[in-house]
Amino acid sequence: MPRGRPPKQKTEEQQPTKFTVPAIKPVVDGPRGAELHKAMRGLVGQINKSAEHPIMAFAADVPNTYELRRPSGIMQLDIDTGGGLPAGTLCYIGGPDGAGKTFLTLRYMYMHQRLYGDQAAIAYGISEGGFDFRRAINMGLKIAVPDEIIEQWNTERQNRGFVPYTQEEWLGFKEQLGEFMLIRGATGEELMEAILASIKSKLFGIVALDSISAILPAADAGKDFEDPNKVAARASLVTNFMTKFCPLIAGVYGPNYTTTIFTSQVRANQQKSQAPSYMQKYLKDWSVTGAHMARHTKSIDINVWNGEKIEKTISGEKRRVGKVSKYELVKGKHGTHEGISGEFQFFYEDQLPKGVDDIDTIMVEGMRHGVIVEKSGQVAIIKPETKEATGIEGIPNLPALKRMMEVDVEFEMAVRREVLAAKGIMCLYR
């Protein structure tokens, strides 16, 4: 007999759960497929019996959410992301200060309001100070501004010698499309739990956090800014968030169409200093920060940075009026892939409050891909697959086409769909 004590028997609580798969008799001429399916139903029933939610399901019973996209309105970026950010996913926008992370986040929100109108529902988490109502309103978002802020704007006008706002202008600042919620927290835990609850509710089309890099765990509130443990604690907080977030978008509790957007700051790129000198010029000075688990959870990760200056001669003086914004998809799933890069022109607020002429980006890409064509002095929209007219034709000129898209969102979406189709992209916006 073997020496030593006999192995300790596991109690009933310690025993792993066992599932019994019904035996399937070999069938030569009979309906083996139906018999197999019946056995599978039995297995699914056993696995799901004691769970609060379905753990296993047939593929035909679990639709994904990725056909629905959240566009930015910037046509090239929407083409490169497969139509926009996928519904029911987590997407990151990272880059250095002033690169346009918050701008892009607001762009996705602006387009969401434009598409859904009174049914739009947006939640915006803030970890970097207060919400900039003036910038959001100038970019086209319809958000009810607090009376206190309108009064401050009114005082600023009067101090500069302008007349006060009229009643009509005042009411215009109170106009809102759908619901727009702000999420704040005294600690990172409060903020992240509120964001999780918002996603779980399935009430919102977009839930954003600006930024994930600035959240502060409660345990670190009293530590020095340079304390290295802060970095680890923040990563742990994000990892904890991801473990709760993943089941929400995996269909465990049914389809969830909320698109989550996190902005992320950058840090010095240590790989550049360690790389050979002949390679350093090809590497960026920065790299985006974030918890390791977030790298596997993200659907799309967009890095943005500043490109060349845009200058214009005004009253005989050359002035800087904007910049070229560059971007790269460092991760791309669900209709796109990593490594795609592009750029768009961004203009400062005094030149173009919205920053980007989104209708102009449609026209540029439409003409580039043969969707918008001029025939006999008139403009028509052409189907890319057949090169035949879509029925949208007889438009007098390009300026008239632009005005039509500006005032009619349905017409704008019809043109956008044809431009996307020219690149082989099929998606839904509602």
C-alpha positions in Angstrom: 0.0 0.0 0.0 1.2 3.5 -0.7 2.6 5.3 2.4 1.1 8.4 3.9 -2.4 9.5 4.6 -5.1 8.8 2.1 -6.2 11.8 0.0 -8.8 14.0 1.6 -12.2 13.6 0.0 -13.7 16.8 -1.4 -17.0 17.9 0.1 -20.0 18.4 -2.1 -19.4 22.1 -2.1 -15.8 21.6 -3.3 -16.7 19.3 -6.2 -16.6 21.0 -9.6 -19.8 21.3 -11.5 -20.4 18.4 -13.8 -22.5 18.5 -17.0 -23.8 15.4 -18.5 -24.0 15.4 -22.3 -26.8 13.1 -23.5 -25.5 10.2 -25.5 -26.0 10.3 -29.2 -26.5 7.0 -31.0 -24.7 6.6 -34.3 -27.3 7.1 -37.1 -26.5 6.1 -40.6 -29.7 7.2 -42.5 -31.6 9.1 -39.7 -31.7 12.8 -38.9 -28.4 13.0 -37.0 -28.5 16.8 -37.2 -31.8 17.1 -35.4 -30.6 14.6 -32.8 -27.4 16.5 -32.2 -29.3 19.8 -31.9 -31.5 18.2 -29.3 -28.5 17.1 -27.3 -27.1 20.6 -27.5 -30.3 22.0 -26.2 -30.0 19.7 -23.2 -26.5 20.8 -22.5 -27.5 24.5 -22.8 -30.3 23.9 -20.3 -28.0 22.3 -17.8 -25.4 25.1 -18.0 -27.9 27.9 -17.8 -30.2 26.2 -15.2 -28.6 27.8 -12.1 -27.3 31.0 -13.6 -29.0 34.4 -13.4 -28.3 35.0 -17.1 -27.7 32.7 -20.1 -24.1 31.5 -20.2 -24.3 29.4 -23.3 -26.6 30.1 -26.3 -26.8 29.1 -29.9 -25.1 31.5 -32.2 -28.3 32.3 -34.1 -29.7 33.6 -30.8 -26.9 36.1 -30.0 -26.8 39.0 -32.5 -23.9 41.4 -32.2 -24.2 45.2 -32.2 -21.4 46.2 -34.6 -23.5 47.0 -37.7 -24.7 50.1 -35.9 -22.0 52.8 -36.0 -21.5 56.2 -34.3 -20.0 58.5 -37.0 -17.8 61.5 -36.3 -19.1 63.4 -39.4 -15.6 63.6 -40.7 -15.9 61.5 -43.8 -12.4 60.1 -44.2 -12.2 59.2 -40.5 -15.6 57.5 -40.7 -14.5 55.5 -43.8 -11.3 54.4 -42.0 -13.3 53.3 -39.0 -15.7 51.2 -41.0 -18.5 53.8 -40.8 -17.7 55.1 -37.3 -17.3 53.7 -33.8 -19.2 50.4 -33.4 -22.1 50.3 -31.0 -21.7 48.2 -27.9 -17.9 48.6 -27.7 -15.2 50.5 -25.9 -13.2 52.9 -28.0 -10.2 55.1 -27.1 -9.0 58.4 -28.4 -5.4 59.1 -27.3 -2.8 61.8 -28.0 -0.8 64.7 -26.5 -2.3 67.9 -25.1 -4.1 70.0 -27.7 -4.2 67.3 -30.3 -8.0 67.1 -30.5 -9.1 64.2 -28.3 -12.0 66.2 -26.6 -12.8 67.7 -30.0 -13.3 64.3 -31.6 -15.4 63.1 -28.6 -17.7 66.1 -29.0 -17.9 65.4 -32.7 -19.3 61.9 -32.1 -21.8 63.4 -29.7 -22.8 66.2 -32.1 -23.5 63.6 -34.9 -25.4 61.4 -32.4 -27.7 64.3 -31.7 -28.0 65.1 -35.4 -29.0 61.5 -36.1 -31.3 60.8 -33.2 -32.8 64.2 -32.4 -35.1 64.1 -29.3 -34.2 60.4 -28.9 -30.5 61.1 -28.4 -29.1 60.1 -25.0 -25.5 61.0 -24.0 -23.6 60.8 -20.8 -20.3 62.6 -20.4 -17.9 61.8 -17.6 -15.6 64.5 -16.4 -12.3 64.0 -14.6 -10.4 67.1 -15.9 -12.4 70.1 -14.5 -15.8 71.4 -15.5 -17.7 70.9 -18.8 -17.0 73.6 -21.4 -20.5 74.6 -22.4 -19.4 77.4 -24.8 -17.2 75.1 -26.8 -19.9 72.4 -27.0 -22.5 74.9 -28.1 -20.2 76.5 -30.7 -19.6 73.0 -32.2 -23.3 72.6 -32.8 -24.4 70.5 -29.8 -27.8 71.3 -28.4 -27.4 71.3 -24.6 -29.4 73.3 -22.1 -26.9 75.8 -20.6 -27.3 76.7 -16.9 -28.8 80.1 -16.2 -25.7 81.1 -14.2 -23.4 80.6 -17.2 -25.7 82.4 -19.6 -25.7 85.4 -17.1 -21.9 85.3 -17.1 -21.8 85.3 -20.9 -24.3 88.2 -20.9 -22.1 90.2 -18.5 -19.1 89.6 -20.7 -21.0 91.0 -23.7 -22.1 94.1 -21.8 -18.6 94.8 -20.5 -17.4 94.9 -24.1 -20.2 97.4 -25.0 -22.5 94.9 -26.8 -26.3 94.8 -26.2 -27.6 92.1 -23.8 -28.9 88.8 -25.1 -32.5 89.0 -26.4 -35.1 86.7 -24.9 -35.0 84.7 -28.1 -31.2 84.3 -27.8 -31.5 83.3 -24.1 -34.0 80.6 -24.9 -31.7 79.4 -27.7 -29.1 78.6 -25.1 -31.7 76.5 -23.3 -32.5 74.4 -26.3 -31.5 70.7 -26.0 -31.9 67.6 -28.2 -32.6 64.5 -26.2 -30.9 64.0 -22.9 -27.4 65.1 -22.0 -26.1 64.0 -18.6 -22.8 65.0 -16.9 -21.1 62.4 -14.6 -18.7 63.6 -11.9 -17.2 61.9 -8.9 -15.1 62.8 -5.8 -13.0 59.7 -6.4 -12.2 57.6 -9.4 -14.3 54.8 -8.0 -17.4 56.9 -7.8 -16.9 58.1 -11.4 -16.2 54.6 -12.8 -19.1 53.0 -11.0 -21.5 55.7 -12.3 -20.2 55.1 -15.8 -20.7 51.4 -15.4 -24.3 51.9 -14.2 -24.9 54.2 -17.2 -23.7 51.5 -19.6 -25.6 48.8 -17.9 -28.9 50.8 -18.1 -28.8 50.6 -21.9 -30.4 54.1 -21.9 -27.5 55.9 -23.7 -26.2 55.8 -27.2 -22.8 57.3 -26.1 -21.1 57.3 -22.7 -17.8 59.1 -22.6 -15.0 59.8 -20.1 -12.6 62.6 -20.6 -10.1 61.4 -19.5 -9.3 57.9 -18.2 -5.7 59.1 -17.5 -6.9 61.7 -14.9 -9.0 59.5 -12.7 -7.8 59.4 -9.1 -8.4 56.4 -6.9 -9.6 57.3 -3.4 -6.6 55.6 -1.7 -4.2 57.9 -3.6 -5.8 61.2 -2.9 -3.2 62.1 -0.3 -0.1 60.9 -2.1 2.5 63.1 -3.8 2.1 63.7 -7.5 5.4 61.8 -8.3 4.5 58.8 -6.2 5.0 55.8 -8.6 2.3 53.8 -6.7 -0.3 56.2 -8.2 0.3 54.8 -11.7 -0.2 51.2 -10.5 -3.3 52.1 -8.5 -4.9 53.9 -11.5 -4.1 50.8 -13.7 -5.7 48.6 -11.0 -8.9 50.8 -11.0 -9.1 50.6 -14.8 -8.6 46.8 -14.7 -11.4 46.4 -12.1 -13.6 48.5 -14.4 -12.9 46.3 -17.4 -13.7 43.1 -15.5 -17.2 44.5 -14.8 -17.5 46.2 -18.2 -16.8 43.2 -20.5 -19.9 41.2 -19.5 -22.1 44.2 -20.2 -21.0 44.3 -23.9 -20.6 40.6 -24.4 -24.3 40.0 -24.6 -24.6 38.3 -21.3 -27.4 40.6 -20.3 -28.8 41.0 -23.9 -27.6 43.3 -26.7 -26.1 46.6 -25.4 -25.8 49.3 -28.0 -24.0 51.9 -25.9 -20.8 53.1 -27.4 -18.2 53.9 -24.7 -15.5 56.5 -25.5 -12.5 57.1 -23.3 -9.9 59.8 -24.0 -6.3 59.0 -22.9 -3.2 61.2 -22.3 0.3 60.3 -23.4 3.7 59.9 -21.8 7.3 60.1 -23.1 8.1 57.3 -25.5 10.9 55.4 -23.8 11.3 53.1 -26.8 12.4 56.1 -28.9 15.4 56.9 -26.6 16.4 53.2 -26.6 16.1 52.8 -30.4 19.1 53.1 -32.8 19.7 56.7 -33.9 18.7 56.0 -37.5 15.3 54.7 -36.3 14.5 57.5 -33.8 13.3 60.0 -36.4 10.5 57.5 -37.4 9.2 57.1 -33.8 6.8 59.5 -32.0 8.0 61.4 -28.9 5.1 60.0 -27.0 3.1 56.9 -26.4 -0.5 56.5 -25.1 -0.9 55.4 -21.5 -3.5 52.9 -20.2 -4.1 49.7 -18.2 -2.8 46.5 -19.8 -6.3 44.9 -19.8 -7.8 47.9 -21.7 -5.6 47.0 -24.7 -7.5 43.8 -25.1 -10.9 45.3 -24.4 -10.8 48.2 -26.9 -12.5 47.9 -30.2 -11.0 50.9 -31.9 -8.1 53.0 -30.6 -7.4 56.3 -32.4 -4.2 58.2 -31.8 -4.4 61.9 -32.8 -1.6 64.5 -33.1 -1.0 67.9 -34.6 0.4 68.2 -38.1 1.2 71.3 -40.3 0.0 74.8 -39.6 -2.8 76.2 -41.8 -2.1 79.9 -42.6 -4.2 82.5 -44.4 -3.5 86.1 -45.4 -6.0 88.4 -43.7 -5.8 92.1 -44.3 -2.3 91.7 -45.7 -1.1 89.8 -42.7 -0.4 86.1 -42.6 -2.2 84.5 -39.7 -2.4 80.9 -38.4 -6.1 79.9 -38.8 -5.9 76.2 -38.1 -3.9 73.0 -38.4 -3.8 69.6 -40.0 -5.0 67.0 -37.5 -3.4 63.6 -38.1 -4.7 60.3 -36.8 -3.8 56.6 -36.8 -5.7 53.5 -35.8 -3.4 51.7 -33.4 -6.1 49.1 -32.9 -9.1 48.3 -35.1 -11.7 45.6 -34.9 -15.3 45.0 -36.0 -15.1 46.5 -39.5 -11.7 48.1 -39.6 -8.0 47.3 -38.7 -5.0 48.8 -37.2 -2.4 50.7 -39.1 -4.8 53.0 -41.0 -3.8 56.6 -41.0 -5.3 59.9 -42.3 -5.7 63.5 -41.7 -8.2 66.4 -41.8 -8.2 70.1 -41.6 -9.1 71.7 -38.3 -9.8 75.4 -38.1 -9.8 77.5 -34.9 -13.0 78.8 -33.4 -12.8 82.3 -34.8 -12.6 80.9 -38.3 -15.0 78.0 -38.0 -16.7 77.3 -34.6 -17.4 73.6 -35.5 -13.7 73.1 -36.2 -14.4 71.0 -39.3 -16.7 71.6 -42.2 -18.2 68.1 -42.1 -20.4 68.6 -45.2 -17.3 69.6 -47.2 -15.5 66.4 -46.1 -18.5 64.4 -47.6 -18.1 66.3 -50.9 -14.4 65.8 -51.1 -14.6 62.1 -50.5 -17.7 61.8 -52.7 -16.0 63.3 -55.7 -12.8 61.4 -55.0 -14.7 58.1 -55.2 -16.9 58.9 -58.1 -20.1 59.2 -56.1 -20.7 62.9 -56.6 -20.3 63.8 -60.3 -21.0 66.8 -62.5 -22.9 66.1 -65.7 -24.0 68.7 -68.3 -23.5 71.5 -65.7 -25.5 69.7 -63.0 -24.6 67.5 -60.1 -25.8 63.9 -59.6 -25.2 61.2 -57.0 -24.0 57.9 -58.6 -24.3 54.4 -57.2 -20.7 53.1 -57.0 -21.5 49.5 -57.8 -23.4 50.2 -61.0 -22.3 53.7 -61.9 -25.9 54.5 -62.4 -27.8 57.5 -61.0 -29.4 57.0 -57.6 -32.3 59.2 -58.4 -30.6 62.2 -56.8 -29.7 64.3 -59.8 -30.5 67.6 -61.4 -28.8 69.6 -58.6 -27.7 73.0 -60.1 -24.2 73.0 -58.7 -21.9 71.9 -55.8 -22.9 74.9 -53.5 -26.5 73.9 -53.9 -25.7 70.3 -53.0 -23.9 71.5 -49.9 -26.8 73.6 -48.8 -29.2 70.7 -49.3 -27.1 68.4 -47.0 -26.8 71.2 -44.4 -30.5 71.6 -44.0 -31.7 68.0 -44.5 -30.1 65.3 -42.3 -31.8 62.5 -44.2 -30.4 63.7 -47.5 -27.0 64.0 -45.9 -27.2 60.4 -44.7 -28.2 59.2 -48.1 -25.1 60.8 -49.7 -22.9 59.4 -46.8 -24.2 55.9 -47.4 -23.2 56.0 -51.1 -19.8 57.3 -50.2 -19.3 54.5 -47.7 -20.6 52.0 -50.2 -17.9 53.2 -52.7 -15.4 51.9 -50.2 -17.3 48.6 -49.6 -18.6 49.7 -46.2 -22.2 48.8 -45.3 -23.5 50.0 -41.9 -26.4 51.5 -40.0 -26.6 54.8 -38.3 -29.9 54.3 -36.5 
